[in-house]
Amino acid sequence: MVSTSRSNPNYWMKLVKSNIFIEFIDVTLRGCSQVMFQNNPLTGLLFFAAIFIGAYGEGHPA
């Protein structure tokens, strides 16, 4: 198994601490994912996508 720096779990946290914009995105996505008691920015992104697809399907994308 080849280990790269991007497969390191701490890579994301180092990236978050190095850039205020990425920190804002991380906090926003984690906040959205915690609705379902998940502390993961990827889960938050999936929730945002599902909300957008549902709203767009109903004709209310705003």
PDB file of N, CA, C and O in Angstrom:
ATOM      1  N   MET A   1       0.843  -1.176   0.000  1.00  0.00           N
ATOM      2  CA  MET A   1       0.000   0.000   0.000  1.00  0.00           C
ATOM      3  C   MET A   1       0.893   1.246   0.000  1.00  0.00           C
ATOM      4  O   MET A   1       1.795   1.376   0.827  1.00  0.00           O
ATOM      5  N   VAL A   2       0.632   2.138  -0.918  1.00  0.00           N
ATOM      6  CA  VAL A   2       1.415   3.362  -1.045  1.00  0.00           C
ATOM      7  C   VAL A   2       0.743   4.453  -0.218  1.00  0.00           C
ATOM      8  O   VAL A   2      -0.457   4.692  -0.352  1.00  0.00           O
ATOM      9  N   SER A   3       1.499   5.094   0.612  1.00  0.00           N
ATOM     10  CA  SER A   3       0.974   6.170   1.444  1.00  0.00           C
ATOM     11  C   SER A   3       1.358   7.513   0.833  1.00  0.00           C
ATOM     12  O   SER A   3       2.536   7.790   0.608  1.00  0.00           O
ATOM     13  N   THR A   4       0.366   8.330   0.573  1.00  0.00           N
ATOM     14  CA  THR A   4       0.618   9.667   0.056  1.00  0.00           C
ATOM     15  C   THR A   4       0.171  10.690   1.090  1.00  0.00           C
ATOM     16  O   THR A   4      -0.547  10.359   2.033  1.00  0.00           O
ATOM     17  N   SER A   5       0.594  11.917   0.907  1.00  0.00           N
ATOM     18  CA  SER A   5       0.223  12.953   1.870  1.00  0.00           C
ATOM     19  C   SER A   5      -1.273  13.238   1.836  1.00  0.00           C
ATOM     20  O   SER A   5      -1.843  13.649   2.846  1.00  0.00           O
ATOM     21  N   ARG A   6      -1.912  13.029   0.702  1.00  0.00           N
ATOM     22  CA  ARG A   6      -3.350  13.304   0.609  1.00  0.00           C
ATOM     23  C   ARG A   6      -4.195  12.216   1.265  1.00  0.00           C
ATOM     24  O   ARG A   6      -5.360  12.461   1.579  1.00  0.00           O
ATOM     25  N   SER A   7      -3.648  11.033   1.479  1.00  0.00           N
ATOM     26  CA  SER A   7      -4.405   9.989   2.156  1.00  0.00           C
ATOM     27  C   SER A   7      -4.316  10.119   3.673  1.00  0.00           C
ATOM     28  O   SER A   7      -5.003   9.399   4.399  1.00  0.00           O
ATOM     29  N   ASN A   8      -3.490  11.016   4.146  1.00  0.00           N
ATOM     30  CA  ASN A   8      -3.324  11.262   5.568  1.00  0.00           C
ATOM     31  C   ASN A   8      -4.556  12.003   6.087  1.00  0.00           C
ATOM     32  O   ASN A   8      -4.924  13.035   5.526  1.00  0.00           O
ATOM     33  N   PRO A   9      -5.206  11.502   7.149  1.00  0.00           N
ATOM     34  CA  PRO A   9      -6.403  12.181   7.669  1.00  0.00           C
ATOM     35  C   PRO A   9      -6.125  13.603   8.154  1.00  0.00           C
ATOM     36  O   PRO A   9      -7.031  14.436   8.171  1.00  0.00           O
ATOM     37  N   ASN A  10      -4.897  13.887   8.545  1.00  0.00           N
ATOM     38  CA  ASN A  10      -4.569  15.217   9.034  1.00  0.00           C
ATOM     39  C   ASN A  10      -4.326  16.215   7.906  1.00  0.00           C
ATOM     40  O   ASN A  10      -4.203  17.414   8.157  1.00  0.00           O
ATOM     41  N   TYR A  11      -4.257  15.735   6.673  1.00  0.00           N
ATOM     42  CA  TYR A  11      -4.020  16.625   5.536  1.00  0.00           C
ATOM     43  C   TYR A  11      -5.135  17.659   5.420  1.00  0.00           C
ATOM     44  O   TYR A  11      -4.871  18.842   5.210  1.00  0.00           O
ATOM     45  N   TRP A  12      -6.383  17.209   5.557  1.00  0.00           N
ATOM     46  CA  TRP A  12      -7.516  18.140   5.441  1.00  0.00           C
ATOM     47  C   TRP A  12      -7.462  19.187   6.557  1.00  0.00           C
ATOM     48  O   TRP A  12      -7.695  20.369   6.304  1.00  0.00           O
ATOM     49  N   MET A  13      -7.161  18.771   7.765  1.00  0.00           N
ATOM     50  CA  MET A  13      -7.125  19.726   8.870  1.00  0.00           C
ATOM     51  C   MET A  13      -5.989  20.736   8.703  1.00  0.00           C
ATOM     52  O   MET A  13      -6.147  21.902   9.064  1.00  0.00           O
ATOM     53  N   LYS A  14      -4.854  20.308   8.166  1.00  0.00           N
ATOM     54  CA  LYS A  14      -3.766  21.246   7.897  1.00  0.00           C
ATOM     55  C   LYS A  14      -4.168  22.244   6.825  1.00  0.00           C
ATOM     56  O   LYS A  14      -3.831  23.426   6.906  1.00  0.00           O
ATOM     57  N   LEU A  15      -4.892  21.763   5.817  1.00  0.00           N
ATOM     58  CA  LEU A  15      -5.371  22.639   4.748  1.00  0.00           C
ATOM     59  C   LEU A  15      -6.386  23.637   5.295  1.00  0.00           C
ATOM     60  O   LEU A  15      -6.357  24.814   4.934  1.00  0.00           O
ATOM     61  N   VAL A  16      -7.278  23.176   6.161  1.00  0.00           N
ATOM     62  CA  VAL A  16      -8.290  24.053   6.764  1.00  0.00           C
ATOM     63  C   VAL A  16      -7.627  25.154   7.587  1.00  0.00           C
ATOM     64  O   VAL A  16      -8.026  26.316   7.513  1.00  0.00           O
ATOM     65  N   LYS A  17      -6.623  24.790   8.364  1.00  0.00           N
ATOM     66  CA  LYS A  17      -5.964  25.789   9.221  1.00  0.00           C
ATOM     67  C   LYS A  17      -5.107  26.766   8.436  1.00  0.00           C
ATOM     68  O   LYS A  17      -4.762  27.834   8.941  1.00  0.00           O
ATOM     69  N   SER A  18      -4.761  26.408   7.201  1.00  0.00           N
ATOM     70  CA  SER A  18      -3.885  27.280   6.421  1.00  0.00           C
ATOM     71  C   SER A  18      -4.636  28.306   5.571  1.00  0.00           C
ATOM     72  O   SER A  18      -4.026  29.253   5.075  1.00  0.00           O
ATOM     73  N   ASN A  19      -5.951  28.133   5.394  1.00  0.00           N
ATOM     74  CA  ASN A  19      -6.701  29.012   4.506  1.00  0.00           C
ATOM     75  C   ASN A  19      -8.053  29.336   5.126  1.00  0.00           C
ATOM     76  O   ASN A  19      -8.824  28.425   5.429  1.00  0.00           O
ATOM     77  N   ILE A  20      -8.353  30.614   5.320  1.00  0.00           N
ATOM     78  CA  ILE A  20      -9.594  31.036   5.966  1.00  0.00           C
ATOM     79  C   ILE A  20     -10.822  30.694   5.124  1.00  0.00           C
ATOM     80  O   ILE A  20     -11.880  30.392   5.675  1.00  0.00           O
ATOM     81  N   PHE A  21     -10.695  30.737   3.794  1.00  0.00           N
ATOM     82  CA  PHE A  21     -11.819  30.400   2.916  1.00  0.00           C
ATOM     83  C   PHE A  21     -12.180  28.919   3.033  1.00  0.00           C
ATOM     84  O   PHE A  21     -13.358  28.569   3.100  1.00  0.00           O
ATOM     85  N   ILE A  22     -11.182  28.062   3.056  1.00  0.00           N
ATOM     86  CA  ILE A  22     -11.430  26.625   3.191  1.00  0.00           C
ATOM     87  C   ILE A  22     -11.971  26.322   4.589  1.00  0.00           C
ATOM     88  O   ILE A  22     -12.790  25.418   4.754  1.00  0.00           O
ATOM     89  N   GLU A  23     -11.523  27.065   5.581  1.00  0.00           N
ATOM     90  CA  GLU A  23     -12.059  26.886   6.934  1.00  0.00           C
ATOM     91  C   GLU A  23     -13.554  27.232   6.965  1.00  0.00           C
ATOM     92  O   GLU A  23     -14.341  26.533   7.604  1.00  0.00           O
ATOM     93  N   PHE A  24     -13.939  28.310   6.275  1.00  0.00           N
ATOM     94  CA  PHE A  24     -15.350  28.685   6.209  1.00  0.00           C
ATOM     95  C   PHE A  24     -16.181  27.585   5.543  1.00  0.00           C
ATOM     96  O   PHE A  24     -17.266  27.249   6.018  1.00  0.00           O
ATOM     97  N   ILE A  25     -15.675  27.031   4.453  1.00  0.00           N
ATOM     98  CA  ILE A  25     -16.381  25.950   3.762  1.00  0.00           C
ATOM     99  C   ILE A  25     -16.490  24.729   4.669  1.00  0.00           C
ATOM    100  O   ILE A  25     -17.547  24.102   4.742  1.00  0.00           O
ATOM    101  N   ASP A  26     -15.403  24.390   5.361  1.00  0.00           N
ATOM    102  CA  ASP A  26     -15.401  23.243   6.265  1.00  0.00           C
ATOM    103  C   ASP A  26     -16.438  23.416   7.374  1.00  0.00           C
ATOM    104  O   ASP A  26     -17.207  22.496   7.655  1.00  0.00           O
ATOM    105  N   VAL A  27     -16.459  24.574   7.996  1.00  0.00           N
ATOM    106  CA  VAL A  27     -17.398  24.829   9.089  1.00  0.00           C
ATOM    107  C   VAL A  27     -18.843  24.792   8.575  1.00  0.00           C
ATOM    108  O   VAL A  27     -19.721  24.237   9.237  1.00  0.00           O
ATOM    109  N   THR A  28     -19.087  25.370   7.420  1.00  0.00           N
ATOM    110  CA  THR A  28     -20.433  25.385   6.853  1.00  0.00           C
ATOM    111  C   THR A  28     -20.921  23.975   6.527  1.00  0.00           C
ATOM    112  O   THR A  28     -22.049  23.613   6.858  1.00  0.00           O
ATOM    113  N   LEU A  29     -20.075  23.187   5.881  1.00  0.00           N
ATOM    114  CA  LEU A  29     -20.477  21.826   5.518  1.00  0.00           C
ATOM    115  C   LEU A  29     -20.623  20.933   6.742  1.00  0.00           C
ATOM    116  O   LEU A  29     -21.522  20.093   6.789  1.00  0.00           O
ATOM    117  N   ARG A  30     -19.749  21.104   7.735  1.00  0.00           N
ATOM    118  CA  ARG A  30     -19.889  20.319   8.968  1.00  0.00           C
ATOM    119  C   ARG A  30     -21.182  20.693   9.695  1.00  0.00           C
ATOM    120  O   ARG A  30     -21.852  19.824  10.253  1.00  0.00           O
ATOM    121  N   GLY A  31     -21.534  21.973   9.691  1.00  0.00           N
ATOM    122  CA  GLY A  31     -22.781  22.406  10.322  1.00  0.00           C
ATOM    123  C   GLY A  31     -23.995  21.791   9.660  1.00  0.00           C
ATOM    124  O   GLY A  31     -24.936  21.377  10.337  1.00  0.00           O
ATOM    125  N   CYS A  32     -23.978  21.730   8.342  1.00  0.00           N
ATOM    126  CA  CYS A  32     -25.091  21.111   7.622  1.00  0.00           C
ATOM    127  C   CYS A  32     -25.160  19.614   7.906  1.00  0.00           C
ATOM    128  O   CYS A  32     -26.251  19.065   8.062  1.00  0.00           O
ATOM    129  N   SER A  33     -24.019  18.954   7.974  1.00  0.00           N
ATOM    130  CA  SER A  33     -24.031  17.506   8.192  1.00  0.00           C
ATOM    131  C   SER A  33     -24.430  17.135   9.618  1.00  0.00           C
ATOM    132  O   SER A  33     -24.881  16.015   9.860  1.00  0.00           O
ATOM    133  N   GLN A  34     -24.272  18.057  10.562  1.00  0.00           N
ATOM    134  CA  GLN A  34     -24.610  17.738  11.939  1.00  0.00           C
ATOM    135  C   GLN A  34     -26.112  17.706  12.186  1.00  0.00           C
ATOM    136  O   GLN A  34     -26.552  17.347  13.279  1.00  0.00           O
ATOM    137  N   VAL A  35     -26.899  18.074  11.189  1.00  0.00           N
ATOM    138  CA  VAL A  35     -28.348  17.918  11.291  1.00  0.00           C
ATOM    139  C   VAL A  35     -28.692  16.443  11.503  1.00  0.00           C
ATOM    140  O   VAL A  35     -29.635  16.109  12.220  1.00  0.00           O
ATOM    141  N   MET A  36     -27.909  15.570  10.867  1.00  0.00           N
ATOM    142  CA  MET A  36     -28.111  14.127  11.010  1.00  0.00           C
ATOM    143  C   MET A  36     -27.012  13.503  11.881  1.00  0.00           C
ATOM    144  O   MET A  36     -26.703  12.321  11.732  1.00  0.00           O
ATOM    145  N   PHE A  37     -26.422  14.291  12.787  1.00  0.00           N
ATOM    146  CA  PHE A  37     -25.417  13.847  13.749  1.00  0.00           C
ATOM    147  C   PHE A  37     -24.174  13.247  13.091  1.00  0.00           C
ATOM    148  O   PHE A  37     -23.601  12.282  13.596  1.00  0.00           O
ATOM    149  N   GLN A  38     -23.767  13.822  11.969  1.00  0.00           N
ATOM    150  CA  GLN A  38     -22.545  13.432  11.280  1.00  0.00           C
ATOM    151  C   GLN A  38     -21.588  14.621  11.335  1.00  0.00           C
ATOM    152  O   GLN A  38     -22.010  15.756  11.114  1.00  0.00           O
ATOM    153  N   ASN A  39     -20.330  14.385  11.620  1.00  0.00           N
ATOM    154  CA  ASN A  39     -19.348  15.471  11.676  1.00  0.00           C
ATOM    155  C   ASN A  39     -18.363  15.296  10.521  1.00  0.00           C
ATOM    156  O   ASN A  39     -17.181  15.018  10.723  1.00  0.00           O
ATOM    157  N   ASN A  40     -18.885  15.468   9.306  1.00  0.00           N
ATOM    158  CA  ASN A  40     -18.077  15.219   8.123  1.00  0.00           C
ATOM    159  C   ASN A  40     -18.462  16.228   7.044  1.00  0.00           C
ATOM    160  O   ASN A  40     -19.637  16.320   6.690  1.00  0.00           O
ATOM    161  N   PRO A  41     -17.506  16.983   6.513  1.00  0.00           N
ATOM    162  CA  PRO A  41     -17.844  17.975   5.492  1.00  0.00           C
ATOM    163  C   PRO A  41     -18.363  17.348   4.198  1.00  0.00           C
ATOM    164  O   PRO A  41     -19.161  17.968   3.495  1.00  0.00           O
ATOM    165  N   LEU A  42     -17.928  16.140   3.873  1.00  0.00           N
ATOM    166  CA  LEU A  42     -18.422  15.473   2.669  1.00  0.00           C
ATOM    167  C   LEU A  42     -19.908  15.136   2.811  1.00  0.00           C
ATOM    168  O   LEU A  42     -20.668  15.264   1.852  1.00  0.00           O
ATOM    169  N   THR A  43     -20.319  14.709   3.992  1.00  0.00           N
ATOM    170  CA  THR A  43     -21.732  14.438   4.242  1.00  0.00           C
ATOM    171  C   THR A  43     -22.543  15.720   4.113  1.00  0.00           C
ATOM    172  O   THR A  43     -23.644  15.698   3.563  1.00  0.00           O
ATOM    173  N   GLY A  44     -22.024  16.826   4.606  1.00  0.00           N
ATOM    174  CA  GLY A  44     -22.707  18.107   4.456  1.00  0.00           C
ATOM    175  C   GLY A  44     -22.865  18.499   3.003  1.00  0.00           C
ATOM    176  O   GLY A  44     -23.901  19.033   2.607  1.00  0.00           O
ATOM    177  N   LEU A  45     -21.831  18.234   2.200  1.00  0.00           N
ATOM    178  CA  LEU A  45     -21.913  18.528   0.769  1.00  0.00           C
ATOM    179  C   LEU A  45     -23.004  17.688   0.113  1.00  0.00           C
ATOM    180  O   LEU A  45     -23.748  18.187  -0.731  1.00  0.00           O
ATOM    181  N   LEU A  46     -23.100  16.430   0.491  1.00  0.00           N
ATOM    182  CA  LEU A  46     -24.159  15.567  -0.053  1.00  0.00           C
ATOM    183  C   LEU A  46     -25.545  16.072   0.357  1.00  0.00           C
ATOM    184  O   LEU A  46     -26.475  16.041  -0.449  1.00  0.00           O
ATOM    185  N   PHE A  47     -25.691  16.535   1.595  1.00  0.00           N
ATOM    186  CA  PHE A  47     -26.976  17.091   2.033  1.00  0.00           C
ATOM    187  C   PHE A  47     -27.333  18.341   1.232  1.00  0.00           C
ATOM    188  O   PHE A  47     -28.477  18.500   0.806  1.00  0.00           O
ATOM    189  N   PHE A  48     -26.346  19.236   1.024  1.00  0.00           N
ATOM    190  CA  PHE A  48     -26.600  20.434   0.220  1.00  0.00           C
ATOM    191  C   PHE A  48     -27.030  20.056  -1.199  1.00  0.00           C
ATOM    192  O   PHE A  48     -27.955  20.652  -1.751  1.00  0.00           O
ATOM    193  N   ALA A  49     -26.364  19.073  -1.782  1.00  0.00           N
ATOM    194  CA  ALA A  49     -26.709  18.633  -3.136  1.00  0.00           C
ATOM    195  C   ALA A  49     -28.117  18.063  -3.169  1.00  0.00           C
ATOM    196  O   ALA A  49     -28.875  18.345  -4.097  1.00  0.00           O
ATOM    197  N   ALA A  50     -28.477  17.268  -2.175  1.00  0.00           N
ATOM    198  CA  ALA A  50     -29.820  16.680  -2.129  1.00  0.00           C
ATOM    199  C   ALA A  50     -30.891  17.758  -1.959  1.00  0.00           C
ATOM    200  O   ALA A  50     -31.949  17.681  -2.583  1.00  0.00           O
ATOM    201  N   ILE A  51     -30.630  18.751  -1.128  1.00  0.00           N
ATOM    202  CA  ILE A  51     -31.589  19.850  -0.946  1.00  0.00           C
ATOM    203  C   ILE A  51     -31.751  20.625  -2.246  1.00  0.00           C
ATOM    204  O   ILE A  51     -32.870  20.972  -2.626  1.00  0.00           O
ATOM    205  N   PHE A  52     -30.636  20.900  -2.937  1.00  0.00           N
ATOM    206  CA  PHE A  52     -30.702  21.628  -4.196  1.00  0.00           C
ATOM    207  C   PHE A  52     -31.475  20.826  -5.250  1.00  0.00           C
ATOM    208  O   PHE A  52     -32.323  21.379  -5.950  1.00  0.00           O
ATOM    209  N   ILE A  53     -31.186  19.531  -5.360  1.00  0.00           N
ATOM    210  CA  ILE A  53     -31.876  18.702  -6.362  1.00  0.00           C
ATOM    211  C   ILE A  53     -33.368  18.641  -6.055  1.00  0.00           C
ATOM    212  O   ILE A  53     -34.191  18.726  -6.966  1.00  0.00           O
ATOM    213  N   GLY A  54     -33.721  18.496  -4.785  1.00  0.00           N
ATOM    214  CA  GLY A  54     -35.134  18.467  -4.395  1.00  0.00           C
ATOM    215  C   GLY A  54     -35.840  19.782  -4.684  1.00  0.00           C
ATOM    216  O   GLY A  54     -36.959  19.792  -5.197  1.00  0.00           O
ATOM    217  N   ALA A  55     -35.192  20.885  -4.359  1.00  0.00           N
ATOM    218  CA  ALA A  55     -35.789  22.204  -4.607  1.00  0.00           C
ATOM    219  C   ALA A  55     -35.898  22.489  -6.093  1.00  0.00           C
ATOM    220  O   ALA A  55     -36.898  23.044  -6.549  1.00  0.00           O
ATOM    221  N   TYR A  56     -34.883  22.115  -6.849  1.00  0.00           N
ATOM    222  CA  TYR A  56     -34.900  22.335  -8.301  1.00  0.00           C
ATOM    223  C   TYR A  56     -35.985  21.488  -8.939  1.00  0.00           C
ATOM    224  O   TYR A  56     -36.659  21.944  -9.863  1.00  0.00           O
ATOM    225  N   GLY A  57     -36.166  20.264  -8.464  1.00  0.00           N
ATOM    226  CA  GLY A  57     -37.208  19.379  -8.984  1.00  0.00           C
ATOM    227  C   GLY A  57     -38.606  19.914  -8.734  1.00  0.00           C
ATOM    228  O   GLY A  57     -39.519  19.669  -9.523  1.00  0.00           O
ATOM    229  N   GLU A  58     -38.776  20.633  -7.654  1.00  0.00           N
ATOM    230  CA  GLU A  58     -40.078  21.212  -7.338  1.00  0.00           C
ATOM    231  C   GLU A  58     -40.277  22.578  -7.977  1.00  0.00           C
ATOM    232  O   GLU A  58     -41.346  23.175  -7.846  1.00  0.00           O
ATOM    233  N   GLY A  59     -39.266  23.073  -8.661  1.00  0.00           N
ATOM    234  CA  GLY A  59     -39.376  24.363  -9.330  1.00  0.00           C
ATOM    235  C   GLY A  59     -39.067  25.548  -8.446  1.00  0.00           C
ATOM    236  O   GLY A  59     -39.445  26.672  -8.775  1.00  0.00           O
ATOM    237  N   HIS A  60     -38.385  25.328  -7.324  1.00  0.00           N
ATOM    238  CA  HIS A  60     -38.022  26.401  -6.391  1.00  0.00           C
ATOM    239  C   HIS A  60     -36.525  26.381  -6.110  1.00  0.00           C
ATOM    240  O   HIS A  60     -36.125  26.160  -4.967  1.00  0.00           O
ATOM    241  N   PRO A  61     -35.681  26.607  -7.128  1.00  0.00           N
ATOM    242  CA  PRO A  61     -34.234  26.504  -6.895  1.00  0.00           C
ATOM    243  C   PRO A  61     -33.670  27.593  -6.003  1.00  0.00           C
ATOM    244  O   PRO A  61     -32.563  27.439  -5.487  1.00  0.00           O
ATOM    245  N   ALA A  62     -34.391  28.690  -5.801  1.00  0.00           N
ATOM    246  CA  ALA A  62     -33.886  29.739  -4.924  1.00  0.00           C
ATOM    247  C   ALA A  62     -34.131  29.312  -3.503  1.00  0.00           C
ATOM    248  O   ALA A  62     -33.787  30.040  -2.572  1.00  0.00           O
TER     249      ALA A  62
END
